[in-house]
Structures are given as C-alpha cells and as structure tokens.
Amino acid sequence: MQAWRALATADAPASRQRYLAGIEESHARLGETRLVQDGDGDIARRLATIRRQWQQELAPRLTAGERGELPTARLDAHVDALDALVGRLEAAAEQRLRWLKWLQLTLLTLTLPLLAYGGYRLLRHVLMPLRDLLGVIERLRQGDFAAHSGYRRQDEIGLLATTVDDMAAHLEAAIAERARQRQAR
C-alpha cells in the first residue's frame, strides 16, 4: 500500500506513469480473481467502488500532476478502503480453505471404510481361494492326485480352480490307466 502513497508524492512524470500503470494492473488482477467473481457480491461491490473512486477522482488528478490539490486524507481513505478489501479477500480465502479442509476430511472419512471393505473382499474372494488353490497344487506335486479345490464360481479364479481340478482328474485317470497297463503285462 505504500506504492499508493509514493505515487502521490512522485515528482517525475515517468515514475508517476509507471505507478499509475501498476495500479491499473492491480485493479484488473483483483477483478479477475475467483474470490471476486464467485464471491458473495460484497467484495465485487467494494472493488467496483474503489475502482470508480480511483478512475473518477484520484487517477485524473495524479495523471495531471495535481499533487498539491490532492488531499492526503482522500488518498489515505482510498488506501484504507483497499486494505479493507484485501482483508475481506483474505477472510474469504481462509473460509474457502476451511471448507476445502472439511471436504477433504469428509471424503477421507468416506473413503477409508470403502478401502477396508475392498480389502476384505480382496482377501475373501481372491487371496484365500488362491491360497487354497496353491495348497491343492502342492498336494498334486507330492502325488496326491485325489486333491481337488472344490471351488466353483463364475470368475477367473473359479476358472483356474476348475482347470486345476480337471488337470488333477486327468492325471489321476492317466496314472490309474498306466497302473492297469503295468498289471496287465
């Protein structure tokens, strides 16, 4: 805010024009912020009042170099209005941040039970059947061809279990056939 006061006391026209351009740019940037555009309307009204005061009263006098005719009290009031606007913007931003934190906490609270339920379903319907199926395969590897999983479902693990059970039945039948052929010789 000291730039506003410096503008009022600037002697060189070039530095005064730089200050004026900077202030116009600041007004434009303020108007483009989402807090002003999406706010409750009070912020936009305050900014419009500040801009109007700037464009109609202060900027023309400062552009013309009427520094002596511009009361410091008027410039101070303008700066105070800007300070109040910035304070209001900060409060609105903090309120929005509080709302976002609440939203994050709510979503996290809803997500954790869903993750726990998904983990339970994964354990119950994927990991346990795979562990059982690995036990059947280990028994087959050790020569127990009567081992079967007994797992019957219409999913990929059910297909895998059925395939292993069919393989065990075929191996059992093939070994029984070979044993009969040996005895027949």
Residue pairs with C-beta under 8 A, 6 or more apart in sequence:
1 79
1 82
1 83
3 19
3 22
3 23
4 23
4 75
4 78
4 79
4 82
5 75
5 76
5 79
6 19
7 16
7 19
7 20
7 23
7 62
8 62
8 67
8 70
8 72
8 75
9 67
10 16
10 19
10 67
13 65
16 62
16 63
16 65
20 59
20 62
20 63
23 54
23 59
24 59
27 47
27 50
27 51
27 54
30 36
30 47
30 85
30 89
31 37
31 47
31 51
33 89
35 43
35 89
35 92
35 93
35 96
36 43
36 44
36 47
36 89
37 44
39 92
40 92
42 88
43 85
43 88
43 89
43 92
46 81
46 84
46 85
46 88
47 85
49 81
50 78
50 81
50 82
50 85
53 78
53 81
54 78
57 74
58 70
58 74
58 75
58 78
61 69
61 70
62 70
125 155
125 157
126 157
129 149
129 151
129 153
129 157
129 161
130 157
132 149
132 151
133 149
133 151
133 157
133 160
133 161
133 164
136 147
136 148
136 149
136 161
136 164
136 165
136 168
137 164
139 147
140 147
140 164
140 167
140 168
140 171
145 168
145 171
145 172
145 175
146 168
146 172
147 168
148 165
148 168
148 169
149 161
149 164
149 165
150 161
150 165
151 157
151 158
151 161
151 162
152 158
152 161
152 162
153 161
